[in-house]
């Protein structure tokens, strides 16, 4: 038996192992992706609500306070 035959026999005996799939990693990646998408949507909704609904009310209140101070008699 030559060394070439023994190398061939060794290579035939040792089959390459299949890559083990990791379902847990895929599940965690999907959950993390969903979390990021939902967090982004909620953040944009909060920002839009503050910008279009809350900010004008706050500005109007400060303008009313400023107008009231201007009507006060000087000291």
C-alpha positions, -999 to +999 in steps of 0.1 A: +000+000+000+015+033-011+013+065+007-010+079-021-035+051-015-034+057+022-040+094+017-070+087-006-084+063+020-080+088+047-097+115+027-126+092+018-130+082+055-131+118+068-160+134+051-164+171+056-189+179+083-220+197+073-224+232+087-248+231+116-277+254+112-284+277+141-321+282+144-317+302+176-295+327+160-320+332+132-349+336+157-329+361+177-320+381+146-356+381+135-368+394+169-341+420+170-350+432+135-387+434+145-377+453+177-357+479+157-384+484+131-411+489+158-389+512+179-382+533+148-419+536+139-428+545+175-400+570+177-411+587+145-448+588+157-438+604+190-416+629+172-444+638+148-469+641+176-446+664+195-439+685+165-474+690+151-496+688+182-477+697+214-452+723+202-478+747+189-496+746+222-465+752+242-455+781+219-490+796+222-488+794+260-454+812+261-467+838+237-497+844+260-475+847+290-453+872+271-483+892+261-495+892+298-461+905+310-462+933+284-496+944+298-483+947+333-476+982+345-439+991+347-423+992+382 
